[in-house]
């Protein structure tokens, strides 16, 4: 199971690939919109994030 940061990175990579292919890219959700990660989700993910 991927974490929050891995999911965000994967989506950014998909968006770049879609732009390069000339397609209309999917979009990131706006802060506070339904389904977007909350500040608490980021705090929780930071506790378990792998440092590179």
C-alpha distance matrix in Angstrom:
0.0 3.8 6.7 9.9 11.8 9.7 9.9 13.5 14.3 13.1 15.3 18.1 18.1 18.4 21.1 23.0 22.9 24.2 27.0 28.0 28.3 30.6 28.5 28.0 24.6 22.2 22.4 20.4 21.0 23.9 23.6 24.2 23.7 22.0 18.2 18.3 16.5 19.2 20.6 19.2 15.6 16.5 18.3 15.4 13.0 15.9 16.2 12.9 13.0 13.8 17.4 18.6
3.8 0.0 3.8 6.8 8.1 5.9 6.5 10.0 10.6 9.9 12.2 14.7 14.9 15.6 18.2 19.9 20.2 21.7 24.1 25.2 25.9 28.1 26.2 25.6 22.0 19.7 19.7 17.5 18.4 21.1 20.9 22.0 21.7 20.4 16.7 16.1 14.3 17.0 18.3 17.5 13.7 14.0 16.1 13.8 10.8 13.5 14.5 11.4 10.6 11.5 14.9 15.9
6.7 3.8 0.0 3.8 5.6 5.3 6.2 8.7 10.1 10.7 12.4 14.5 15.5 16.6 18.5 20.3 21.3 22.6 24.6 26.0 27.2 29.0 27.1 26.1 22.4 19.9 19.1 16.4 16.9 19.1 18.3 19.5 19.7 18.8 15.3 14.1 11.6 14.0 14.8 14.0 10.3 10.3 12.4 10.3 7.1 9.9 11.2 8.6 7.8 9.8 13.0 14.7
9.9 6.8 3.8 0.0 3.8 5.5 5.2 6.3 8.7 10.0 10.8 12.5 14.4 15.5 16.7 18.7 20.2 21.2 22.8 24.6 26.0 27.3 25.4 24.0 20.3 17.7 16.3 13.3 13.6 15.5 14.6 15.9 16.3 15.9 12.6 10.8 8.3 10.8 11.8 11.6 8.0 7.6 10.5 9.4 6.3 9.1 11.4 10.0 8.7 11.4 13.9 15.6
11.8 8.1 5.6 3.8 0.0 3.8 5.4 5.1 6.2 8.6 9.9 10.6 12.3 14.3 15.4 16.7 18.5 20.0 21.2 22.7 24.5 26.0 24.6 23.4 19.6 17.6 16.2 13.3 14.4 16.1 15.4 17.5 18.1 18.3 15.2 12.8 10.5 12.8 13.1 13.6 10.4 8.6 11.4 11.1 7.5 8.7 11.6 10.2 7.6 9.5 11.3 12.5
9.7 5.9 5.3 5.5 3.8 0.0 3.8 5.5 5.1 6.1 8.6 9.9 10.6 12.3 14.3 15.5 16.6 18.4 20.1 21.2 22.7 24.6 23.2 22.5 18.8 17.0 16.4 14.1 15.8 18.1 18.1 20.1 20.1 19.9 16.5 14.7 13.0 15.8 16.5 16.8 13.3 12.1 14.8 13.9 10.3 11.8 14.1 11.8 9.3 10.1 12.3 12.7
9.9 6.5 6.2 5.2 5.4 3.8 0.0 3.8 5.5 5.1 6.2 8.7 9.9 10.6 12.3 14.4 15.4 16.5 18.5 20.1 21.1 22.8 20.9 19.9 16.2 13.9 13.5 11.3 12.8 15.6 15.9 17.7 17.2 16.7 13.3 11.9 10.9 14.3 15.8 16.3 12.7 12.2 15.5 14.6 11.4 13.6 16.1 14.1 12.1 13.6 15.8 16.4
13.5 10.0 8.7 6.3 5.1 5.5 3.8 0.0 3.8 5.5 5.2 6.2 8.7 9.9 10.6 12.5 14.3 15.4 16.6 18.5 20.1 21.3 19.7 18.3 14.5 12.5 11.3 8.7 10.6 13.0 13.4 15.9 15.6 16.0 13.0 10.8 10.0 13.2 14.4 15.7 12.5 11.2 14.8 14.9 11.8 13.3 16.4 15.2 12.7 14.3 15.8 16.2
14.3 10.6 10.1 8.7 6.2 5.1 5.5 3.8 0.0 3.8 5.5 5.1 6.2 8.7 9.9 10.7 12.4 14.3 15.5 16.7 18.6 20.2 19.2 18.5 14.8 13.6 13.0 11.1 13.7 16.0 16.6 19.4 19.2 19.7 16.8 14.5 13.7 16.7 17.4 18.8 15.6 13.8 17.0 17.1 13.6 14.5 17.6 16.0 12.9 13.5 14.5 14.1
13.1 9.9 10.7 10.0 8.6 6.1 5.1 5.5 3.8 0.0 3.8 5.5 5.1 6.3 8.7 10.0 10.6 12.4 14.4 15.4 16.6 18.6 17.3 17.0 13.3 12.2 12.6 11.5 14.2 17.1 18.3 20.7 19.9 19.9 16.7 15.2 15.0 18.4 19.7 20.8 17.4 16.3 19.6 19.2 15.7 17.3 20.0 17.9 15.2 15.6 17.2 16.6
15.3 12.2 12.4 10.8 9.9 8.6 6.2 5.2 5.5 3.8 0.0 3.8 5.3 5.0 6.2 8.7 9.8 10.5 12.3 14.2 15.3 16.6 14.8 13.9 10.2 8.6 8.8 8.0 10.9 14.0 15.7 18.2 17.0 17.1 14.3 12.9 13.5 17.0 18.8 20.3 17.1 16.2 19.9 19.8 16.7 18.4 21.4 19.8 17.3 18.4 19.8 19.5
18.1 14.7 14.5 12.5 10.6 9.9 8.7 6.2 5.1 5.5 3.8 0.0 3.8 5.5 5.1 6.3 8.7 9.9 10.6 12.4 14.3 15.5 14.4 13.6 9.9 9.4 9.0 8.3 11.8 14.1 15.8 18.9 18.1 19.0 16.6 14.5 15.0 18.1 19.3 21.3 18.4 16.8 20.4 20.9 17.8 18.7 22.0 20.8 17.8 18.6 19.3 18.5
18.1 14.9 15.5 14.4 12.3 10.6 9.9 8.7 6.2 5.1 5.3 3.8 0.0 3.8 5.4 5.2 6.3 8.7 10.0 10.7 12.4 14.5 13.8 14.0 10.7 10.9 11.7 11.7 15.2 17.8 19.6 22.5 21.6 22.2 19.6 17.8 18.2 21.4 22.6 24.3 21.2 19.6 23.0 23.2 19.8 20.7 23.8 22.0 18.9 19.0 19.7 18.4
18.4 15.6 16.6 15.5 14.3 12.3 10.6 9.9 8.7 6.3 5.0 5.5 3.8 0.0 3.8 5.5 5.1 6.1 8.6 9.9 10.6 12.5 11.1 11.3 8.1 8.2 10.1 11.0 14.4 17.4 19.7 22.3 20.8 21.0 18.5 17.4 18.4 21.9 23.6 25.3 22.1 21.1 24.7 24.7 21.4 22.9 25.9 24.0 21.3 21.7 22.8 21.7
21.1 18.2 18.5 16.7 15.4 14.3 12.3 10.6 9.9 8.7 6.2 5.1 5.4 3.8 0.0 3.8 5.4 5.1 6.2 8.6 9.9 10.7 9.4 8.8 5.3 6.1 7.5 9.0 12.6 15.3 17.9 20.7 19.2 20.0 18.0 16.6 18.1 21.4 23.0 25.2 22.3 21.2 24.9 25.3 22.3 23.6 26.9 25.5 22.7 23.4 24.2 23.2
23.0 19.9 20.3 18.7 16.7 15.5 14.4 12.5 10.7 10.0 8.7 6.3 5.2 5.5 3.8 0.0 3.8 5.4 5.1 6.2 8.6 9.9 10.0 10.4 7.7 9.7 10.8 12.0 15.8 18.0 20.5 23.6 22.4 23.5 21.5 19.8 20.8 23.9 25.1 27.4 24.6 23.0 26.5 27.2 24.0 24.7 28.1 26.7 23.5 23.7 24.0 22.5
22.9 20.2 21.3 20.2 18.5 16.6 15.4 14.3 12.4 10.6 9.8 8.7 6.3 5.1 5.4 3.8 0.0 3.8 5.4 5.1 6.2 8.8 8.8 10.4 8.4 10.5 12.7 14.4 18.0 20.7 23.3 26.1 24.6 25.2 23.0 21.8 22.9 26.3 27.8 29.8 26.7 25.4 28.9 29.2 25.8 26.9 30.0 28.2 25.1 25.1 25.7 24.0
24.2 21.7 22.6 21.2 20.0 18.4 16.5 15.4 14.3 12.4 10.5 9.9 8.7 6.1 5.1 5.4 3.8 0.0 3.8 5.4 5.1 6.4 5.3 6.7 5.3 8.0 10.8 13.3 16.7 19.4 22.4 25.0 23.1 23.7 21.9 21.0 22.7 26.1 28.0 30.1 27.1 26.2 29.8 30.2 27.1 28.4 31.6 30.0 27.2 27.5 28.3 27.0
27.0 24.1 24.6 22.8 21.2 20.1 18.5 16.6 15.5 14.4 12.3 10.6 10.0 8.6 6.2 5.1 5.4 3.8 0.0 3.8 5.4 5.1 5.7 6.7 5.9 9.4 11.2 13.7 17.3 19.3 22.4 25.3 23.6 24.8 23.3 22.0 23.8 26.9 28.4 30.9 28.2 26.9 30.6 31.3 28.3 29.3 32.7 31.4 28.3 28.7 29.0 27.6
28.0 25.2 26.0 24.6 22.7 21.2 20.1 18.5 16.7 15.4 14.2 12.4 10.7 9.9 8.6 6.2 5.1 5.4 3.8 0.0 3.8 5.4 7.6 9.9 9.4 12.8 14.8 17.0 20.7 22.8 25.7 28.7 27.1 28.2 26.5 25.1 26.6 29.8 31.1 33.4 30.7 29.1 32.7 33.3 30.1 30.8 34.1 32.6 29.4 29.3 29.4 27.5
28.3 25.9 27.2 26.0 24.5 22.7 21.1 20.1 18.6 16.6 15.3 14.3 12.4 10.6 9.9 8.6 6.2 5.1 5.4 3.8 0.0 3.8 5.5 8.9 9.4 12.7 15.4 18.2 21.6 24.1 27.2 29.9 27.9 28.6 26.9 26.0 27.8 31.1 32.9 35.0 32.1 31.0 34.6 35.0 31.8 32.9 36.1 34.3 31.3 31.3 31.8 30.0
30.6 28.1 29.0 27.3 26.0 24.6 22.8 21.3 20.2 18.6 16.6 15.5 14.5 12.5 10.7 9.9 8.8 6.4 5.1 5.4 3.8 0.0 3.8 6.8 8.5 12.2 14.7 17.8 21.0 23.1 26.5 29.2 27.1 28.0 26.8 25.9 28.1 31.3 33.0 35.5 32.8 31.7 35.4 36.0 33.1 34.2 37.5 36.1 33.1 33.4 33.9 32.3
28.5 26.2 27.1 25.4 24.6 23.2 20.9 19.7 19.2 17.3 14.8 14.4 13.8 11.1 9.4 10.0 8.8 5.3 5.7 7.6 5.5 3.8 0.0 3.8 5.9 9.2 12.2 15.6 18.5 20.9 24.3 26.7 24.3 24.9 23.8 23.3 25.7 28.9 31.0 33.3 30.6 29.9 33.7 34.1 31.3 32.8 36.1 34.6 31.9 32.5 33.4 32.1
28.0 25.6 26.1 24.0 23.4 22.5 19.9 18.3 18.5 17.0 13.9 13.6 14.0 11.3 8.8 10.4 10.4 6.7 6.7 9.9 8.9 6.8 3.8 0.0 3.8 6.7 9.2 12.8 15.4 17.6 21.2 23.4 21.0 21.8 21.0 20.5 23.2 26.3 28.5 30.9 28.4 27.9 31.6 32.3 29.7 31.3 34.6 33.5 30.9 32.0 32.9 32.0
24.6 22.0 22.4 20.3 19.6 18.8 16.2 14.5 14.8 13.3 10.2 9.9 10.7 8.1 5.3 7.7 8.4 5.3 5.9 9.4 9.4 8.5 5.9 3.8 0.0 3.8 6.3 9.6 12.6 15.1 18.5 20.9 18.7 19.5 18.3 17.5 19.9 23.0 25.1 27.5 24.9 24.2 28.0 28.6 26.0 27.5 30.8 29.7 27.1 28.2 29.1 28.4
22.2 19.7 19.9 17.7 17.6 17.0 13.9 12.5 13.6 12.2 8.6 9.4 10.9 8.2 6.1 9.7 10.5 8.0 9.4 12.8 12.7 12.2 9.2 6.7 3.8 0.0 3.8 7.0 9.6 12.5 15.8 17.9 15.5 15.9 14.6 14.1 16.7 19.9 22.3 24.5 21.9 21.6 25.4 25.8 23.5 25.3 28.5 27.4 25.2 26.7 27.9 27.6
22.4 19.7 19.1 16.3 16.2 16.4 13.5 11.3 13.0 12.6 8.8 9.0 11.7 10.1 7.5 10.8 12.7 10.8 11.2 14.8 15.4 14.7 12.2 9.2 6.3 3.8 0.0 3.8 6.3 8.9 12.3 14.6 12.5 13.7 12.7 11.5 14.1 17.1 19.3 21.8 19.5 19.1 22.9 23.7 21.6 23.2 26.6 25.9 23.8 25.6 26.7 26.7
20.4 17.5 16.4 13.3 13.3 14.1 11.3 8.7 11.1 11.5 8.0 8.3 11.7 11.0 9.0 12.0 14.4 13.3 13.7 17.0 18.2 17.8 15.6 12.8 9.6 7.0 3.8 0.0 3.8 6.5 9.2 11.8 10.4 11.8 10.5 8.5 10.7 13.5 15.6 18.1 15.9 15.4 19.1 20.1 18.1 19.7 23.0 22.7 20.6 22.7 23.8 24.2
21.0 18.4 16.9 13.6 14.4 15.8 12.8 10.6 13.7 14.2 10.9 11.8 15.2 14.4 12.6 15.8 18.0 16.7 17.3 20.7 21.6 21.0 18.5 15.4 12.6 9.6 6.3 3.8 0.0 3.8 6.5 8.4 6.6 8.2 7.6 5.6 8.7 11.1 13.7 16.2 14.4 14.5 18.1 19.1 17.8 19.6 22.8 22.8 21.2 23.8 25.2 26.1
23.9 21.1 19.1 15.5 16.1 18.1 15.6 13.0 16.0 17.1 14.0 14.1 17.8 17.4 15.3 18.0 20.7 19.4 19.3 22.8 24.1 23.1 20.9 17.6 15.1 12.5 8.9 6.5 3.8 0.0 3.8 6.2 5.6 8.7 9.4 6.8 9.4 10.6 12.6 15.7 14.7 14.5 17.8 19.4 18.6 20.0 23.2 23.8 22.4 25.1 26.1 27.2
23.6 20.9 18.3 14.6 15.4 18.1 15.9 13.4 16.6 18.3 15.7 15.8 19.6 19.7 17.9 20.5 23.3 22.4 22.4 25.7 27.2 26.5 24.3 21.2 18.5 15.8 12.3 9.2 6.5 3.8 0.0 3.8 5.6 8.8 9.5 6.4 7.7 7.7 9.2 12.5 12.2 12.0 14.8 16.8 16.5 17.6 20.7 21.8 20.7 23.8 24.7 26.2
24.2 22.0 19.5 15.9 17.5 20.1 17.7 15.9 19.4 20.7 18.2 18.9 22.5 22.3 20.7 23.6 26.1 25.0 25.3 28.7 29.9 29.2 26.7 23.4 20.9 17.9 14.6 11.8 8.4 6.2 3.8 0.0 3.8 6.6 8.4 6.4 7.9 7.1 9.2 11.8 12.1 12.9 15.3 17.0 17.4 18.9 21.5 22.8 22.2 25.6 26.8 28.7
23.7 21.7 19.7 16.3 18.1 20.1 17.2 15.6 19.2 19.9 17.0 18.1 21.6 20.8 19.2 22.4 24.6 23.1 23.6 27.1 27.9 27.1 24.3 21.0 18.7 15.5 12.5 10.4 6.6 5.6 5.6 3.8 0.0 3.8 6.3 5.6 8.7 9.2 12.2 14.4 13.8 15.0 17.9 18.9 18.9 20.9 23.6 24.3 23.7 26.9 28.4 30.0
22.0 20.4 18.8 15.9 18.3 19.9 16.7 16.0 19.7 19.9 17.1 19.0 22.2 21.0 20.0 23.5 25.2 23.7 24.8 28.2 28.6 28.0 24.9 21.8 19.5 15.9 13.7 11.8 8.2 8.7 8.8 6.6 3.8 0.0 3.8 5.6 8.7 9.7 13.3 14.6 13.6 15.6 18.4 18.7 18.8 21.3 23.6 23.9 23.7 26.9 28.9 30.7
18.2 16.7 15.3 12.6 15.2 16.5 13.3 13.0 16.8 16.7 14.3 16.6 19.6 18.5 18.0 21.5 23.0 21.9 23.3 26.5 26.9 26.8 23.8 21.0 18.3 14.6 12.7 10.5 7.6 9.4 9.5 8.4 6.3 3.8 0.0 3.8 6.5 8.8 12.5 13.4 11.5 13.5 16.6 16.4 16.0 18.9 21.1 21.0 20.7 23.8 26.0 27.7
18.3 16.1 14.1 10.8 12.8 14.7 11.9 10.8 14.5 15.2 12.9 14.5 17.8 17.4 16.6 19.8 21.8 21.0 22.0 25.1 26.0 25.9 23.3 20.5 17.5 14.1 11.5 8.5 5.6 6.8 6.4 6.4 5.6 5.6 3.8 0.0 3.8 6.4 9.7 11.4 9.6 10.8 14.1 14.6 14.0 16.3 19.0 19.2 18.5 21.6 23.4 25.1
16.5 14.3 11.6 8.3 10.5 13.0 10.9 10.0 13.7 15.0 13.5 15.0 18.2 18.4 18.1 20.8 22.9 22.7 23.8 26.6 27.8 28.1 25.7 23.2 19.9 16.7 14.1 10.7 8.7 9.4 7.7 7.9 8.7 8.7 6.5 3.8 0.0 3.8 6.8 8.0 5.8 7.1 10.4 10.8 10.3 12.7 15.2 15.6 15.2 18.5 20.4 22.4
19.2 17.0 14.0 10.8 12.8 15.8 14.3 13.2 16.7 18.4 17.0 18.1 21.4 21.9 21.4 23.9 26.3 26.1 26.9 29.8 31.1 31.3 28.9 26.3 23.0 19.9 17.1 13.5 11.1 10.6 7.7 7.1 9.2 9.7 8.8 6.4 3.8 0.0 3.8 5.3 5.1 6.6 8.8 9.9 10.7 12.5 14.8 16.0 16.1 19.7 21.3 23.7
20.6 18.3 14.8 11.8 13.1 16.5 15.8 14.4 17.4 19.7 18.8 19.3 22.6 23.6 23.0 25.1 27.8 28.0 28.4 31.1 32.9 33.0 31.0 28.5 25.1 22.3 19.3 15.6 13.7 12.6 9.2 9.2 12.2 13.3 12.5 9.7 6.8 3.8 0.0 3.8 5.4 5.2 6.3 8.7 9.9 10.7 12.9 15.0 15.0 18.6 19.7 22.3
19.2 17.5 14.0 11.6 13.6 16.8 16.3 15.7 18.8 20.8 20.3 21.3 24.3 25.3 25.2 27.4 29.8 30.1 30.9 33.4 35.0 35.5 33.3 30.9 27.5 24.5 21.8 18.1 16.2 15.7 12.5 11.8 14.4 14.6 13.4 11.4 8.0 5.3 3.8 0.0 3.8 5.4 5.0 6.1 8.5 9.8 11.1 13.1 14.1 17.9 19.5 22.5
15.6 13.7 10.3 8.0 10.4 13.3 12.7 12.5 15.6 17.4 17.1 18.4 21.2 22.1 22.3 24.6 26.7 27.1 28.2 30.7 32.1 32.8 30.6 28.4 24.9 21.9 19.5 15.9 14.4 14.7 12.2 12.1 13.8 13.6 11.5 9.6 5.8 5.1 5.4 3.8 0.0 3.8 5.5 5.2 6.1 8.6 10.2 11.2 11.8 15.6 17.6 20.4
16.5 14.0 10.3 7.6 8.6 12.1 12.2 11.2 13.8 16.3 16.2 16.8 19.6 21.1 21.2 23.0 25.4 26.2 26.9 29.1 31.0 31.7 29.9 27.9 24.2 21.6 19.1 15.4 14.5 14.5 12.0 12.9 15.0 15.6 13.5 10.8 7.1 6.6 5.2 5.4 3.8 0.0 3.8 5.4 5.0 6.0 8.8 10.2 9.9 13.5 14.9 17.6
18.3 16.1 12.4 10.5 11.4 14.8 15.5 14.8 17.0 19.6 19.9 20.4 23.0 24.7 24.9 26.5 28.9 29.8 30.6 32.7 34.6 35.4 33.7 31.6 28.0 25.4 22.9 19.1 18.1 17.8 14.8 15.3 17.9 18.4 16.6 14.1 10.4 8.8 6.3 5.0 5.5 3.8 0.0 3.8 5.5 5.2 6.7 9.4 10.0 13.7 14.8 18.0
15.4 13.8 10.3 9.4 11.1 13.9 14.6 14.9 17.1 19.2 19.8 20.9 23.2 24.7 25.3 27.2 29.2 30.2 31.3 33.3 35.0 36.0 34.1 32.3 28.6 25.8 23.7 20.1 19.1 19.4 16.8 17.0 18.9 18.7 16.4 14.6 10.8 9.9 8.7 6.1 5.2 5.4 3.8 0.0 3.8 5.5 5.4 7.2 8.9 12.6 14.7 18.0
13.0 10.8 7.1 6.3 7.5 10.3 11.4 11.8 13.6 15.7 16.7 17.8 19.8 21.4 22.3 24.0 25.8 27.1 28.3 30.1 31.8 33.1 31.3 29.7 26.0 23.5 21.6 18.1 17.8 18.6 16.5 17.4 18.9 18.8 16.0 14.0 10.3 10.7 9.9 8.5 6.1 5.0 5.5 3.8 0.0 3.8 5.3 5.4 5.9 9.6 11.9 14.9
15.9 13.5 9.9 9.1 8.7 11.8 13.6 13.3 14.5 17.3 18.4 18.7 20.7 22.9 23.6 24.7 26.9 28.4 29.3 30.8 32.9 34.2 32.8 31.3 27.5 25.3 23.2 19.7 19.6 20.0 17.6 18.9 20.9 21.3 18.9 16.3 12.7 12.5 10.7 9.8 8.6 6.0 5.2 5.5 3.8 0.0 3.8 5.5 5.1 8.5 9.7 13.0
16.2 14.5 11.2 11.4 11.6 14.1 16.1 16.4 17.6 20.0 21.4 22.0 23.8 25.9 26.9 28.1 30.0 31.6 32.7 34.1 36.1 37.5 36.1 34.6 30.8 28.5 26.6 23.0 22.8 23.2 20.7 21.5 23.6 23.6 21.1 19.0 15.2 14.8 12.9 11.1 10.2 8.8 6.7 5.4 5.3 3.8 0.0 3.8 5.9 8.9 10.5 14.2
12.9 11.4 8.6 10.0 10.2 11.8 14.1 15.2 16.0 17.9 19.8 20.8 22.0 24.0 25.5 26.7 28.2 30.0 31.4 32.6 34.3 36.1 34.6 33.5 29.7 27.4 25.9 22.7 22.8 23.8 21.8 22.8 24.3 23.9 21.0 19.2 15.6 16.0 15.0 13.1 11.2 10.2 9.4 7.2 5.4 5.5 3.8 0.0 3.8 6.4 9.2 12.6
13.0 10.6 7.8 8.7 7.6 9.3 12.1 12.7 12.9 15.2 17.3 17.8 18.9 21.3 22.7 23.5 25.1 27.2 28.3 29.4 31.3 33.1 31.9 30.9 27.1 25.2 23.8 20.6 21.2 22.4 20.7 22.2 23.7 23.7 20.7 18.5 15.2 16.1 15.0 14.1 11.8 9.9 10.0 8.9 5.9 5.1 5.9 3.8 0.0 3.8 6.3 9.4
13.8 11.5 9.8 11.4 9.5 10.1 13.6 14.3 13.5 15.6 18.4 18.6 19.0 21.7 23.4 23.7 25.1 27.5 28.7 29.3 31.3 33.4 32.5 32.0 28.2 26.7 25.6 22.7 23.8 25.1 23.8 25.6 26.9 26.9 23.8 21.6 18.5 19.7 18.6 17.9 15.6 13.5 13.7 12.6 9.6 8.5 8.9 6.4 3.8 0.0 3.8 6.4
17.4 14.9 13.0 13.9 11.3 12.3 15.8 15.8 14.5 17.2 19.8 19.3 19.7 22.8 24.2 24.0 25.7 28.3 29.0 29.4 31.8 33.9 33.4 32.9 29.1 27.9 26.7 23.8 25.2 26.1 24.7 26.8 28.4 28.9 26.0 23.4 20.4 21.3 19.7 19.5 17.6 14.9 14.8 14.7 11.9 9.7 10.5 9.2 6.3 3.8 0.0 3.8
18.6 15.9 14.7 15.6 12.5 12.7 16.4 16.2 14.1 16.6 19.5 18.5 18.4 21.7 23.2 22.5 24.0 27.0 27.6 27.5 30.0 32.3 32.1 32.0 28.4 27.6 26.7 24.2 26.1 27.2 26.2 28.7 30.0 30.7 27.7 25.1 22.4 23.7 22.3 22.5 20.4 17.6 18.0 18.0 14.9 13.0 14.2 12.6 9.4 6.4 3.8 0.0
